Amino acid sequence: MANAAHELKTPIGAIIGASELLLTGDDEEPELRRRFLNHIHSEACRMQQLSETLLQMARTGWDLREPNLEVLCLDAAARKAAERVEPLVESAGLKLCVEGQGTHVRADAEWLEQALLVVLSNAVKNSGWGRRIRLRVSDATVAVEDEGAGISEEELPYVFDLFYQGKESSGGFGLGLPICKDLVERMGGEISIDSQKGVGTTVEIELPEAETDA
C-alpha cells in the first residue's frame, strides 16, 4: 500500500504542474496547450490504472510477483521517464538534459520506469529555480545528477532506510529511495548515491547488461 501510495505522487505532481502552466500560460499557443493537456490525460489514465490495481490488491492481497525481466533499450527507458516528468521540470523552472548512450539491459519495464521517476522527482523537488538536472546514460548505467541542496555526510548512509527523513526533509514519507532500491535490486541491479551538501546529488542505477546476438 505504501508503494502504491507513493506511486500516486508522480502523476498527481505532473497533473498539477501541467495545469498550473496552462492556467498561467499564453492562450495563443495551441500546440503548447495541447501538449500539456495530453500530459494531464495520460497521467490521469495512469492514476485510474493504479486505482484499479489497488482494488484488485484489496480483493486478492499483495502481489509478490517476480520481475518480468526482458531486454530493454536503456536509452529509450531513460527518455520516456524524462518525458513523463517534463511538466514537473518546467513548472519548477528547471532544465532537464538527457545525455550519453546506453546499451540493452535486462529489466522489468514497469519497475525501471518507476525507479527512474522516483529519482527524477526527488531531483526536481530538491533543485532550486533555474538549476539543471542531468540524466546520464552510459552502457548499462543511468544516473540522475542535480544541482540541489545535497545531503550531509552524516545523513547519507541512511537515505535508503525505510521511512528515514533527514533534518531538512521537504515533507516526504521516506519511501521513495527505499522503494527504488528494492525494485532495482530485485531486478538484479545496484543503486548508489553520492552527494555533497550545497553542491548536489547523483543517484546511479546499474542494471544487468543483456546478452544480444552478435
GROMACS elastic network, one bead per residue, 0.5 to 0.9 nm:
[ bonds ]
;  ai    aj funct       b0    kb
    1     4     6  0.50680   500
    1     5     6  0.60203   500
    1     6     6  0.85244   500
    1    54     6  0.78333   500
    1    57     6  0.88321   500
    1    62     6  0.82946   500
    2     5     6  0.50560   500
    2     6     6  0.61233   500
    2     7     6  0.85159   500
    2   175     6  0.75749   500
    3     6     6  0.52785   500
    3     7     6  0.62317   500
    3     8     6  0.89308   500
    3   175     6  0.75249   500
    3   176     6  0.83688   500
    3   179     6  0.67675   500
    4     8     6  0.65136   500
    4    50     6  0.74258   500
    4    51     6  0.88768   500
    4    53     6  0.88637   500
    4    54     6  0.75132   500
    5     8     6  0.52842   500
    5     9     6  0.71172   500
    6     9     6  0.54401   500
    6    10     6  0.77735   500
    6   118     6  0.89027   500
    6   173     6  0.85408   500
    6   175     6  0.70753   500
    6   176     6  0.69863   500
    6   179     6  0.89184   500
    7    10     6  0.61287   500
    7    11     6  0.77839   500
    7    47     6  0.88708   500
    7    50     6  0.83060   500
    7   114     6  0.75668   500
    7   118     6  0.83422   500
    7   176     6  0.87735   500
    8    11     6  0.58754   500
    8    12     6  0.62562   500
    8    13     6  0.86037   500
    8    46     6  0.87240   500
    8    47     6  0.65533   500
    8    50     6  0.76793   500
    9    12     6  0.52156   500
    9    13     6  0.59603   500
    9    14     6  0.85761   500
   10    13     6  0.51265   500
   10    14     6  0.61726   500
   10    15     6  0.86678   500
   10    43     6  0.85389   500
   10    84     6  0.88782   500
   10    85     6  0.79689   500
   10    88     6  0.89736   500
   10   117     6  0.72801   500
   10   118     6  0.78287   500
   10   121     6  0.71511   500
   11    15     6  0.60965   500
   11    16     6  0.85558   500
   11    40     6  0.83791   500
   11    42     6  0.86952   500
   11    44     6  0.69757   500
   11    46     6  0.70914   500
   11    47     6  0.66702   500
   11    84     6  0.85651   500
   11    85     6  0.87692   500
   12    15     6  0.51640   500
   12    16     6  0.61934   500
   12    17     6  0.85456   500
   12    43     6  0.74848   500
   12    44     6  0.79874   500
   12    47     6  0.79928   500
   13    16     6  0.51386   500
   13    17     6  0.60145   500
   13    18     6  0.85365   500
   13    85     6  0.87367   500
   13    87     6  0.85003   500
   13    88     6  0.66647   500
   13   121     6  0.89503   500
   14    17     6  0.50630   500
   14    18     6  0.60436   500
   14    19     6  0.84392   500
   14    39     6  0.74324   500
   14    40     6  0.71787   500
   14    43     6  0.70454   500
   14    84     6  0.77074   500
   14    85     6  0.65154   500
   14    86     6  0.79139   500
   14    87     6  0.56198   500
   14    88     6  0.54670   500
   15    18     6  0.52366   500
   15    19     6  0.59843   500
   15    20     6  0.84507   500
   15    36     6  0.86722   500
   15    37     6  0.89366   500
   15    39     6  0.71193   500
   15    41     6  0.83461   500
   15    43     6  0.66385   500
   15    44     6  0.75147   500
   15    87     6  0.78456   500
   15    88     6  0.85480   500
   16    19     6  0.52025   500
   16    20     6  0.60280   500
   16    21     6  0.86111   500
   16    40     6  0.83674   500
   16    87     6  0.85381   500
   16    88     6  0.82120   500
   17    20     6  0.52522   500
   17    21     6  0.63563   500
   17    22     6  0.87700   500
   17    87     6  0.53764   500
   17    88     6  0.52246   500
   17    89     6  0.83434   500
   17    90     6  0.78487   500
   17    91     6  0.54269   500
   17    92     6  0.81135   500
   18    21     6  0.51864   500
   18    22     6  0.62918   500
   18    23     6  0.87178   500
   18    36     6  0.53845   500
   18    37     6  0.73663   500
   18    39     6  0.70213   500
   18    40     6  0.65880   500
   18    86     6  0.88674   500
   18    87     6  0.51957   500
   18    88     6  0.73654   500
   18    90     6  0.86040   500
   18    91     6  0.73290   500
   19    23     6  0.61140   500
   19    24     6  0.86425   500
   19    36     6  0.74568   500
   19    37     6  0.78938   500
   19    40     6  0.74590   500
   19    87     6  0.89185   500
   20    23     6  0.50439   500
   20    24     6  0.61866   500
   20    25     6  0.81743   500
   20    91     6  0.73893   500
   21    24     6  0.52517   500
   21    25     6  0.54341   500
   21    26     6  0.89793   500
   21    33     6  0.87534   500
   21    36     6  0.80143   500
   21    87     6  0.81361   500
   21    90     6  0.83109   500
   21    91     6  0.64708   500
   22    25     6  0.50882   500
   22    26     6  0.77023   500
   22    27     6  0.79665   500
   22    32     6  0.85480   500
   22    33     6  0.64210   500
   22    36     6  0.72948   500
   22    37     6  0.83004   500
   23    26     6  0.85246   500
   23    27     6  0.88969   500
   24    27     6  0.89229   500
   25    28     6  0.88133   500
   25    29     6  0.84075   500
   25    32     6  0.89081   500
   25    33     6  0.84196   500
   26    29     6  0.59777   500
   26    30     6  0.88308   500
   26    32     6  0.87822   500
   26    33     6  0.85864   500
   27    30     6  0.69163   500
   27    32     6  0.89244   500
   27    33     6  0.75170   500
   28    33     6  0.88536   500
   29    32     6  0.54810   500
   29    33     6  0.63898   500
   29    34     6  0.87524   500
   30    33     6  0.50283   500
   30    34     6  0.59978   500
   30    35     6  0.85451   500
   31    34     6  0.50740   500
   31    35     6  0.61630   500
   31    36     6  0.87737   500
   32    35     6  0.51368   500
   32    36     6  0.64055   500
   32    37     6  0.85703   500
   33    36     6  0.53533   500
   33    37     6  0.60170   500
   33    38     6  0.85077   500
   34    37     6  0.50263   500
   34    38     6  0.60553   500
   34    39     6  0.86351   500
   35    38     6  0.51681   500
   35    39     6  0.64366   500
   35    40     6  0.88870   500
   36    40     6  0.62643   500
   36    41     6  0.85994   500
   36    87     6  0.73189   500
   37    40     6  0.50166   500
   37    41     6  0.61659   500
   37    42     6  0.86275   500
   38    41     6  0.50413   500
   38    42     6  0.60829   500
   38    43     6  0.84971   500
   39    42     6  0.52337   500
   39    43     6  0.60417   500
   39    44     6  0.84000   500
   39    84     6  0.78000   500
   39    86     6  0.89636   500
   39    87     6  0.76661   500
   40    43     6  0.53353   500
   40    44     6  0.60217   500
   40    45     6  0.85911   500
   41    44     6  0.51613   500
   41    45     6  0.62330   500
   41    46     6  0.87082   500
   42    45     6  0.51011   500
   42    46     6  0.63091   500
   42    47     6  0.88059   500
   43    47     6  0.62887   500
   43    48     6  0.86210   500
   43    84     6  0.84706   500
   44    47     6  0.50300   500
   44    48     6  0.62139   500
   44    49     6  0.86576   500
   45    49     6  0.62030   500
   45    50     6  0.86330   500
   46    49     6  0.50541   500
   46    50     6  0.62217   500
   46    51     6  0.86403   500
   47    50     6  0.50321   500
   47    51     6  0.61233   500
   47    52     6  0.86181   500
   48    51     6  0.51196   500
   48    52     6  0.63056   500
   48    53     6  0.86799   500
   49    52     6  0.51664   500
   49    53     6  0.62960   500
   49    54     6  0.87595   500
   50    54     6  0.61988   500
   50    55     6  0.87024   500
   51    55     6  0.63490   500
   51    56     6  0.87036   500
   52    55     6  0.51299   500
   52    56     6  0.63168   500
   52    57     6  0.86531   500
   53    56     6  0.50359   500
   53    57     6  0.61039   500
   53    58     6  0.85958   500
   54    58     6  0.61584   500
   54    59     6  0.87145   500
   55    58     6  0.50723   500
   55    59     6  0.64821   500
   55    60     6  0.88163   500
   56    59     6  0.51462   500
   56    60     6  0.61166   500
   56    61     6  0.77907   500
   57    60     6  0.51401   500
   57    62     6  0.55406   500
   57    63     6  0.70204   500
   58    61     6  0.57141   500
   58    62     6  0.78587   500
   60    63     6  0.81609   500
   65    68     6  0.84246   500
   66    69     6  0.86386   500
   66   186     6  0.78962   500
   66   187     6  0.86587   500
   67   107     6  0.76107   500
   67   108     6  0.56015   500
   67   111     6  0.77290   500
   67   183     6  0.85121   500
   67   186     6  0.70299   500
   67   187     6  0.62804   500
   68   107     6  0.72198   500
   68   109     6  0.77792   500
   68   110     6  0.86885   500
   68   111     6  0.88580   500
   68   187     6  0.86253   500
   69    72     6  0.88680   500
   69   106     6  0.57162   500
   69   109     6  0.77662   500
   69   187     6  0.72358   500
   70   105     6  0.79290   500
   70   106     6  0.52207   500
   70   107     6  0.55567   500
   70   108     6  0.62464   500
   70   109     6  0.76422   500
   70   210     6  0.86136   500
   71   104     6  0.62578   500
   71   105     6  0.55962   500
   71   107     6  0.66476   500
   71   108     6  0.86001   500
   71   109     6  0.89863   500
   71   209     6  0.88029   500
   71   210     6  0.61840   500
   71   211     6  0.85934   500
   71   212     6  0.87927   500
   72    75     6  0.87812   500
   72    76     6  0.80216   500
   72    77     6  0.75039   500
   72   103     6  0.85177   500
   72   104     6  0.53727   500
   72   105     6  0.53556   500
   72   106     6  0.61529   500
   72   107     6  0.66563   500
   72   108     6  0.83042   500
   72   109     6  0.72690   500
   72   210     6  0.81263   500
   73    76     6  0.54302   500
   73    77     6  0.63904   500
   73    78     6  0.87656   500
   73   102     6  0.74975   500
   73   103     6  0.61821   500
   73   105     6  0.64559   500
   73   106     6  0.89011   500
   74    77     6  0.50787   500
   74    78     6  0.60859   500
   74    79     6  0.86123   500
   74   101     6  0.83870   500
   74   102     6  0.56478   500
   74   103     6  0.59482   500
   74   104     6  0.58195   500
   74   105     6  0.64125   500
   74   137     6  0.74911   500
   74   138     6  0.88805   500
   74   139     6  0.82602   500
   74   140     6  0.70285   500
   74   141     6  0.81081   500
   74   142     6  0.77770   500
   75    78     6  0.52390   500
   75    79     6  0.62391   500
   75    80     6  0.86126   500
   75   100     6  0.83676   500
   75   101     6  0.63702   500
   75   102     6  0.54853   500
   75   103     6  0.72214   500
   75   104     6  0.83463   500
   75   137     6  0.66963   500
   75   138     6  0.88470   500
   75   142     6  0.87468   500
   76    79     6  0.52104   500
   76    80     6  0.60681   500
   76    81     6  0.86412   500
   77    80     6  0.51842   500
   77    81     6  0.63124   500
   77    82     6  0.86745   500
   77   109     6  0.77126   500
   77   112     6  0.76892   500
   77   113     6  0.68000   500
   77   116     6  0.87488   500
   78    81     6  0.52616   500
   78    82     6  0.62318   500
   78    83     6  0.87810   500
   78    98     6  0.78417   500
   78   113     6  0.79061   500
   78   116     6  0.74390   500
   78   135     6  0.75223   500
   78   136     6  0.86231   500
   78   137     6  0.76364   500
   78   142     6  0.75651   500
   79    83     6  0.62112   500
   79    84     6  0.86632   500
   79    98     6  0.70086   500
   79   135     6  0.86884   500
   80    83     6  0.51662   500
   80    84     6  0.63724   500
   80   113     6  0.80251   500
   81    84     6  0.50481   500
   81    85     6  0.66193   500
   81    86     6  0.88035   500
   81   113     6  0.61157   500
   81   114     6  0.84377   500
   81   116     6  0.64350   500
   81   117     6  0.61495   500
   81   120     6  0.82009   500
   82    85     6  0.54673   500
   82    86     6  0.62527   500
   82    96     6  0.76352   500
   82    97     6  0.86012   500
   82    98     6  0.76871   500
   82   116     6  0.86010   500
   82   117     6  0.81028   500
   82   120     6  0.78239   500
   82   135     6  0.79833   500
   83    86     6  0.51169   500
   83    87     6  0.82761   500
   84    87     6  0.75345   500
   84    88     6  0.85745   500
   84   117     6  0.79377   500
   85    88     6  0.52859   500
   85    89     6  0.62172   500
   85    90     6  0.87738   500
   85   117     6  0.73717   500
   85   120     6  0.73815   500
   85   121     6  0.72409   500
   85   124     6  0.87924   500
   86    89     6  0.50164   500
   86    90     6  0.61324   500
   86    91     6  0.85117   500
   86    96     6  0.79083   500
   87    90     6  0.52391   500
   87    91     6  0.60046   500
   87    92     6  0.84615   500
   88    91     6  0.53011   500
   88    92     6  0.61429   500
   88    93     6  0.87706   500
   88    94     6  0.86860   500
   88   121     6  0.79742   500
   88   124     6  0.72099   500
   88   125     6  0.89771   500
   89    92     6  0.52691   500
   89    93     6  0.64642   500
   89    94     6  0.52585   500
   89    95     6  0.65303   500
   89    96     6  0.69251   500
   89   121     6  0.87618   500
   89   124     6  0.62901   500
   89   133     6  0.88630   500
   90    93     6  0.51356   500
   90    94     6  0.57925   500
   90    95     6  0.71047   500
   90    96     6  0.87659   500
   91    94     6  0.76624   500
   92    95     6  0.89457   500
   92   124     6  0.72358   500
   92   125     6  0.83138   500
   92   127     6  0.84740   500
   92   128     6  0.79858   500
   92   129     6  0.62671   500
   92   130     6  0.81162   500
   93   128     6  0.81628   500
   93   129     6  0.51080   500
   93   130     6  0.53332   500
   93   131     6  0.76644   500
   94   124     6  0.76349   500
   94   127     6  0.78216   500
   94   128     6  0.77300   500
   94   129     6  0.59740   500
   94   131     6  0.53048   500
   94   132     6  0.57992   500
   94   133     6  0.73242   500
   95   130     6  0.71264   500
   95   131     6  0.65829   500
   95   133     6  0.61146   500
   95   134     6  0.83954   500
   96   131     6  0.89682   500
   96   132     6  0.59802   500
   96   134     6  0.58176   500
   96   135     6  0.73098   500
   97   132     6  0.75438   500
   97   133     6  0.63142   500
   97   135     6  0.60227   500
   97   136     6  0.81617   500
   98   133     6  0.87185   500
   98   134     6  0.60226   500
   98   136     6  0.59383   500
   98   137     6  0.76754   500
   99   134     6  0.71426   500
   99   135     6  0.61246   500
   99   137     6  0.61762   500
   99   138     6  0.86362   500
  100   135     6  0.85148   500
  100   136     6  0.56645   500
  100   138     6  0.58022   500
  100   139     6  0.87920   500
  101   136     6  0.80822   500
  101   137     6  0.53369   500
  101   138     6  0.53395   500
  101   139     6  0.66934   500
  102   105     6  0.88496   500
  102   136     6  0.89725   500
  102   137     6  0.52363   500
  102   140     6  0.59268   500
  102   141     6  0.71789   500
  102   142     6  0.79590   500
  103   137     6  0.87098   500
  103   138     6  0.75179   500
  103   140     6  0.57248   500
  103   141     6  0.86470   500
  103   209     6  0.73709   500
  103   210     6  0.81680   500
  104   139     6  0.79480   500
  104   140     6  0.69659   500
  104   208     6  0.89021   500
  104   209     6  0.61410   500
  104   210     6  0.54753   500
  104   211     6  0.80446   500
  104   212     6  0.81094   500
  105   139     6  0.88069   500
  105   140     6  0.61346   500
  105   207     6  0.62869   500
  105   208     6  0.56691   500
  105   211     6  0.81513   500
  106   187     6  0.78569   500
  106   188     6  0.86819   500
  106   207     6  0.69947   500
  106   208     6  0.56785   500
  106   209     6  0.60833   500
  106   210     6  0.51784   500
  106   211     6  0.85994   500
  107   110     6  0.87527   500
  107   111     6  0.77337   500
  107   112     6  0.66818   500
  107   184     6  0.86198   500
  107   187     6  0.58611   500
  107   188     6  0.82134   500
  107   189     6  0.86235   500
  107   207     6  0.72344   500
  107   208     6  0.76426   500
  107   210     6  0.89072   500
  108   111     6  0.52834   500
  108   112     6  0.59478   500
  108   113     6  0.85194   500
  108   187     6  0.69396   500
  109   112     6  0.52298   500
  109   113     6  0.61720   500
  109   114     6  0.86284   500
  110   113     6  0.52717   500
  110   114     6  0.62184   500
  110   115     6  0.86991   500
  111   114     6  0.50678   500
  111   115     6  0.61356   500
  111   116     6  0.86364   500
  111   180     6  0.85767   500
  111   183     6  0.61185   500
  111   184     6  0.76824   500
  111   187     6  0.83591   500
  112   115     6  0.51200   500
  112   116     6  0.61982   500
  112   117     6  0.85636   500
  112   180     6  0.87899   500
  112   183     6  0.75732   500
  112   184     6  0.72679   500
  112   187     6  0.86703   500
  113   116     6  0.51715   500
  113   117     6  0.60849   500
  113   118     6  0.86503   500
  114   117     6  0.51135   500
  114   118     6  0.62616   500
  114   119     6  0.88509   500
  114   180     6  0.75427   500
  114   183     6  0.84484   500
  115   118     6  0.52480   500
  115   119     6  0.65295   500
  115   120     6  0.87327   500
  115   176     6  0.85004   500
  115   177     6  0.83461   500
  115   179     6  0.77149   500
  115   181     6  0.79250   500
  115   183     6  0.68677   500
  115   184     6  0.71691   500
  115   205     6  0.89043   500
  116   119     6  0.52592   500
  116   120     6  0.60353   500
  116   121     6  0.83978   500
  116   142     6  0.87850   500
  116   144     6  0.84085   500
  116   180     6  0.79990   500
  116   205     6  0.86571   500
  117   120     6  0.50558   500
  117   121     6  0.57940   500
  117   122     6  0.83716   500
  118   121     6  0.52505   500
  118   122     6  0.62159   500
  118   123     6  0.87186   500
  118   176     6  0.58107   500
  118   177     6  0.70749   500
  118   179     6  0.85346   500
  118   180     6  0.67835   500
  119   122     6  0.51419   500
  119   123     6  0.62796   500
  119   124     6  0.88037   500
  119   144     6  0.68922   500
  119   176     6  0.77888   500
  119   177     6  0.73571   500
  119   180     6  0.78484   500
  119   203     6  0.71335   500
  120   123     6  0.50199   500
  120   124     6  0.62962   500
  120   125     6  0.86336   500
  120   133     6  0.84358   500
  120   135     6  0.84087   500
  120   144     6  0.66920   500
  120   145     6  0.88809   500
  121   124     6  0.51229   500
  121   125     6  0.61269   500
  121   126     6  0.86262   500
  122   125     6  0.50567   500
  122   126     6  0.61206   500
  122   127     6  0.85455   500
  122   176     6  0.81554   500
  122   177     6  0.88840   500
  123   126     6  0.52916   500
  123   127     6  0.60402   500
  123   133     6  0.70794   500
  123   144     6  0.75656   500
  123   145     6  0.74799   500
  123   146     6  0.56958   500
  123   147     6  0.82955   500
  123   148     6  0.72896   500
  123   201     6  0.79290   500
  123   202     6  0.89061   500
  124   127     6  0.53741   500
  124   128     6  0.82456   500
  124   133     6  0.76950   500
  124   146     6  0.79995   500
  124   148     6  0.85385   500
  125   128     6  0.82787   500
  125   148     6  0.86840   500
  125   170     6  0.80070   500
  126   146     6  0.80862   500
  126   147     6  0.83651   500
  126   148     6  0.52550   500
  126   149     6  0.64391   500
  126   150     6  0.79756   500
  126   170     6  0.81160   500
  126   200     6  0.88694   500
  127   130     6  0.84440   500
  127   131     6  0.63706   500
  127   132     6  0.79823   500
  127   133     6  0.81158   500
  127   146     6  0.66618   500
  127   147     6  0.60799   500
  127   149     6  0.68813   500
  127   200     6  0.83480   500
  128   131     6  0.57692   500
  128   132     6  0.88960   500
  128   147     6  0.78154   500
  128   148     6  0.62156   500
  128   149     6  0.80941   500
  129   132     6  0.89252   500
  131   146     6  0.79007   500
  131   147     6  0.62778   500
  131   148     6  0.77593   500
  132   145     6  0.85449   500
  132   146     6  0.64597   500
  132   147     6  0.64284   500
  132   148     6  0.89687   500
  133   144     6  0.71426   500
  133   145     6  0.57352   500
  133   147     6  0.68432   500
  133   148     6  0.89958   500
  134   143     6  0.79210   500
  134   144     6  0.57714   500
  134   145     6  0.50613   500
  134   146     6  0.64907   500
  135   142     6  0.70500   500
  135   143     6  0.57555   500
  135   145     6  0.64622   500
  135   146     6  0.89256   500
  136   141     6  0.82148   500
  136   142     6  0.56156   500
  136   143     6  0.50902   500
  136   144     6  0.63798   500
  136   145     6  0.77592   500
  137   140     6  0.76308   500
  137   141     6  0.59060   500
  137   143     6  0.64938   500
  137   144     6  0.89973   500
  138   141     6  0.52538   500
  138   142     6  0.63137   500
  138   143     6  0.84386   500
  139   142     6  0.81646   500
  139   206     6  0.89874   500
  139   209     6  0.80352   500
  140   205     6  0.84739   500
  140   206     6  0.58458   500
  140   207     6  0.56065   500
  140   208     6  0.67874   500
  140   209     6  0.56350   500
  140   210     6  0.87124   500
  141   204     6  0.69215   500
  141   205     6  0.56227   500
  141   207     6  0.63350   500
  142   203     6  0.84773   500
  142   204     6  0.58596   500
  142   205     6  0.53471   500
  142   206     6  0.65155   500
  142   207     6  0.85592   500
  143   202     6  0.66014   500
  143   203     6  0.54970   500
  143   205     6  0.60922   500
  143   206     6  0.84999   500
  144   201     6  0.80665   500
  144   202     6  0.55395   500
  144   203     6  0.53188   500
  144   204     6  0.65174   500
  144   205     6  0.86952   500
  145   200     6  0.73446   500
  145   201     6  0.57887   500
  145   203     6  0.65829   500
  145   204     6  0.85509   500
  146   149     6  0.89069   500
  146   150     6  0.85493   500
  146   199     6  0.85446   500
  146   200     6  0.53907   500
  146   201     6  0.54661   500
  146   202     6  0.64642   500
  147   150     6  0.76952   500
  147   198     6  0.82337   500
  147   199     6  0.59125   500
  147   201     6  0.67851   500
  147   202     6  0.89920   500
  148   197     6  0.86454   500
  148   198     6  0.69621   500
  148   199     6  0.64385   500
  148   201     6  0.68338   500
  149   196     6  0.81531   500
  149   197     6  0.60136   500
  149   199     6  0.62724   500
  149   200     6  0.56931   500
  149   201     6  0.79962   500
  150   195     6  0.55099   500
  150   196     6  0.51660   500
  150   198     6  0.53924   500
  150   199     6  0.58327   500
  150   201     6  0.53474   500
  151   154     6  0.82911   500
  151   155     6  0.65753   500
  151   156     6  0.61327   500
  151   166     6  0.84026   500
  151   194     6  0.86254   500
  151   195     6  0.55793   500
  151   196     6  0.58746   500
  151   197     6  0.50985   500
  151   198     6  0.79850   500
  151   199     6  0.89777   500
  151   200     6  0.76914   500
  151   201     6  0.72334   500
  152   155     6  0.53869   500
  152   156     6  0.61554   500
  152   195     6  0.74859   500
  152   196     6  0.64860   500
  152   197     6  0.52142   500
  152   198     6  0.88033   500
  153   156     6  0.53464   500
  153   157     6  0.77662   500
  153   195     6  0.79012   500
  153   196     6  0.73275   500
  153   197     6  0.76799   500
  154   157     6  0.70659   500
  154   158     6  0.84704   500
  155   158     6  0.57187   500
  155   159     6  0.68267   500
  155   166     6  0.65976   500
  155   167     6  0.85000   500
  156   159     6  0.56588   500
  156   160     6  0.86591   500
  156   193     6  0.80535   500
  156   194     6  0.80419   500
  156   195     6  0.75161   500
  157   160     6  0.75779   500
  157   161     6  0.85324   500
  158   161     6  0.53215   500
  158   162     6  0.87661   500
  158   164     6  0.68115   500
  158   165     6  0.87594   500
  158   166     6  0.86657   500
  159   162     6  0.81674   500
  159   164     6  0.64371   500
  159   165     6  0.76719   500
  159   166     6  0.79424   500
  159   174     6  0.79705   500
  159   177     6  0.68985   500
  159   178     6  0.76768   500
  159   193     6  0.87457   500
  160   163     6  0.87214   500
  160   164     6  0.75774   500
  160   174     6  0.83522   500
  160   175     6  0.84603   500
  160   176     6  0.85437   500
  160   177     6  0.54692   500
  160   179     6  0.83949   500
  160   180     6  0.86352   500
  160   181     6  0.70122   500
  161   164     6  0.55194   500
  161   165     6  0.89524   500
  161   174     6  0.77302   500
  161   175     6  0.83644   500
  161   177     6  0.80758   500
  161   178     6  0.59819   500
  162   165     6  0.89332   500
  162   173     6  0.88345   500
  162   174     6  0.60683   500
  162   175     6  0.59213   500
  162   176     6  0.87229   500
  162   177     6  0.82192   500
  162   178     6  0.55416   500
  162   179     6  0.81575   500
  163   172     6  0.89356   500
  163   173     6  0.58328   500
  163   175     6  0.56612   500
  163   176     6  0.89974   500
  163   178     6  0.81593   500
  164   173     6  0.76126   500
  164   175     6  0.78100   500
  165   168     6  0.79420   500
  165   169     6  0.57184   500
  165   170     6  0.88087   500
  165   171     6  0.83965   500
  165   172     6  0.74203   500
  165   173     6  0.69712   500
  165   174     6  0.53071   500
  166   169     6  0.50697   500
  166   170     6  0.88257   500
  166   174     6  0.86230   500
  168   171     6  0.88003   500
  169   172     6  0.67416   500
  169   173     6  0.89714   500
  169   174     6  0.88082   500
  171   174     6  0.88393   500
  172   175     6  0.76074   500
  172   176     6  0.82938   500
  173   176     6  0.78245   500
  174   177     6  0.72837   500
  174   178     6  0.75118   500
  175   178     6  0.55107   500
  175   179     6  0.59487   500
  175   180     6  0.84710   500
  176   179     6  0.53350   500
  176   180     6  0.61248   500
  176   181     6  0.86861   500
  177   181     6  0.60058   500
  177   182     6  0.85202   500
  178   181     6  0.50755   500
  178   182     6  0.61865   500
  178   183     6  0.86926   500
  179   182     6  0.51235   500
  179   183     6  0.62532   500
  179   184     6  0.86521   500
  180   183     6  0.52549   500
  180   184     6  0.61599   500
  180   185     6  0.85787   500
  180   191     6  0.83105   500
  181   184     6  0.52240   500
  181   185     6  0.60279   500
  181   186     6  0.84219   500
  181   189     6  0.89647   500
  181   190     6  0.76395   500
  181   191     6  0.62307   500
  181   192     6  0.87353   500
  182   185     6  0.53713   500
  182   186     6  0.60522   500
  182   187     6  0.86744   500
  183   186     6  0.52476   500
  183   187     6  0.64126   500
  183   188     6  0.89499   500
  183   189     6  0.86637   500
  184   187     6  0.52306   500
  184   188     6  0.66243   500
  184   189     6  0.51493   500
  184   190     6  0.61697   500
  184   191     6  0.68194   500
  184   205     6  0.74658   500
  184   206     6  0.82789   500
  184   207     6  0.75996   500
  185   190     6  0.57321   500
  185   191     6  0.76554   500
  185   207     6  0.88236   500
  186   189     6  0.72041   500
  187   190     6  0.88108   500
  187   207     6  0.75526   500
  187   208     6  0.81214   500
  188   207     6  0.67189   500
  188   208     6  0.64565   500
  189   205     6  0.71788   500
  189   206     6  0.54819   500
  189   208     6  0.60042   500
  190   204     6  0.82016   500
  190   205     6  0.58653   500
  190   206     6  0.52267   500
  190   207     6  0.65977   500
  190   208     6  0.89533   500
  191   203     6  0.72094   500
  191   204     6  0.56223   500
  191   206     6  0.63342   500
  191   207     6  0.87921   500
  192   202     6  0.83848   500
  192   203     6  0.58439   500
  192   204     6  0.53215   500
  192   205     6  0.67066   500
  192   206     6  0.86476   500
  193   201     6  0.72470   500
  193   202     6  0.57626   500
  193   204     6  0.62544   500
  193   205     6  0.89549   500
  194   200     6  0.86458   500
  194   201     6  0.58434   500
  194   202     6  0.52449   500
  194   203     6  0.64638   500
  194   204     6  0.83574   500
  195   199     6  0.75821   500
  195   200     6  0.58092   500
  195   202     6  0.61619   500
  195   203     6  0.84290   500
  196   199     6  0.53697   500
  196   200     6  0.57273   500
  196   201     6  0.65347   500
  197   200     6  0.66542   500
  197   201     6  0.84284   500
  206   209     6  0.88066   500
